[in-house]
Amino acid sequence: MPLLRTENSKPSAVELSRIMRLSVPVIVKLAERRLNLQEVMRLGNGSIIEFFKSFDEPLELLINNKTIGQGEAVKVGENFGLRITHIGDVKSIIKSLSS
């Protein structure tokens, strides 16, 4: 049975190594908008949803649904990418994963 860890105790090297190998979802948030259900029900192929965010505003980088940085859209070959322009400190990033 694993020992319970107090808030101030530090993880061992083995535990830290295991934590650092975890896969986490990385999300780039383009924009956000609320629609009422009636508007959602009218959506179909070809529908356009307008977002009230300028195309040149920074995009949010989220880990575990928490913003940890910002960046700008870039083209990487035929793919979309994010050039990070600002990122929080490592402690904040790890803390965002735990809650």
Secondary structure, DSSP 8 states (H G I E B T S, - for coil): ------TT----HHHHHHHHT----EEEE-------HHHHHT--TT-----SS-TTS-EEEEETTEEEEEEEEEEETTEEEEEEEEE--HHHHHHHHH-
